[in-house]
Amino acid sequence: MTSNTRVVVIGAGLAGVRLARRLGELGVSAVLVGEEEHTPYNRVLLAEVLAGRYAPEVIALPTPERLTRGRVVRIDRAERQVHLADGAVIAYDTLVLATGSNPVLPPLRGLFAADRHELPAGVHAFRTMDDCLGLSDAVRQDTRAVVIGGGLLGVSAARALAERGAQVVLAQQGERLMERQLDPSASALVLRHLKDLGVEVHTESRVRGVRCVGGAVRSVEMADGYTLGADLVVLACGVRPRAGLAQDAGLAVHKGVIVDDELRTSDPHIRAIGDCAQHDGQVYGLAAPALEQADVLAELLAAPLNVSPAGTAPAKGAAGYSGTRALTRLTLATGSSPATPGSGGPLDLAAFGEHTALPGDDVIQLTDATRGTYRKVVVRDDRLVGGVLVGELGTVGALARAWEGAEPLPTDGAPLLHLLTNDGGS
């Protein structure tokens, strides 16, 4: 089968679906090629499905009108065609790579048998709906679960499994939890929150291997020789841009698929957005930049589709992409009880910009142990450059706007202090 279409998008995740929808609103037809059998879904909310708060259909995204299910195995740049595993061929004028990222599988002893590449029974990555449903089917009351990785995804998975009644151990190689997003004080609150839920947390603790019996995991071996019994193991060790298709096609790839301000790759007929794209040296791996890139690219492609040489300015009336000032936000929630220490109630987190102060920076920090809240912002040259907030995030919207605007703050600091102490508006 060969079909001719103007725009083909590979990847039916948040970025690809958003782009297809926005193009449709702007009168541009696009074919979306999705590999997963499931209806496109919001990957950010998989932990809510694992925790049992949401059914899978609740996190479904609006299905694009022209969705083709299949796995792309090759890009023919000379003929401008993509080849699918089932033999189908789809022609394109403009191709968009929104292939996302793959989970990082650590080099653990015993993880893969010599003659097979599948994970042992009971060992799961936590990246796709199939991963989530597999974990949901396997977890039982008092299931012994070990989560490897204490970043945002590992913390979310540990919380969700604990809510399902599992006995959870979280092993983090770094000094603290969510060290990329949080400072030590905020990380300590997350640690306390998980411990209040019964999660056993080990930081500065490296996993050396897994022991399997009959193809199923039975324990996890730590580098210090300590052994953890395990019925389930969750690998939450980060993600890596899924750039194999681009690399095989001869596109410029470093950490991800390299794109310019028009989100154009080294082939002017191919663009890239989302987790697989590297813009100005940065791979974001977050939802907000992926959605912003999709919106920008939709505007660019809706302009007259004349392909200009790489490095030239976008079409008149269409603005290029200049990067995203991304805010990370996470809610670890059960019910509606207050986020007080020891309550097991919800815990809200937000982090943006630079939360580590440099010499000469001003730091405003407020802590309320009773309410379980922590707020810290960093000011440099009269500008808000970053912050961390834990609990009661009524101030996060106003602070984020002040940060995104990058405008000088009033010199007396009183309005900023008011923002930190006012829970009224987000």
Secondary structure by P-SEA (a helix, b strand, c coil): cbbbbcbbbccccaaaaaaaaaaaaacbbbbbbbccccccccccaaaaaaacccccccccccccccccccccccccccccbbbcccbbbbbbcbbbbcccccccccccccccccccccccccccccccaaaaaaaaaccccccbbbbccccaaaaaaaaaaaaaccbbbbbbcccccccccccaaaaaaaaaaaaaabbbbbcccccccccccccccccccccccccccccbbbbccccccccaaaaaacccccccccccccccccccccccccccccccccccccaaaaaaaaaaaaaaaacccccccccccccccbbbbcccbbbbbbbbcccccccccccccbbbbbbcccccccccbbbbbbbbcccbbbbbbbbcccccccccccccccaaaaaaaaaaacccccccaaaaaaaaaccccc
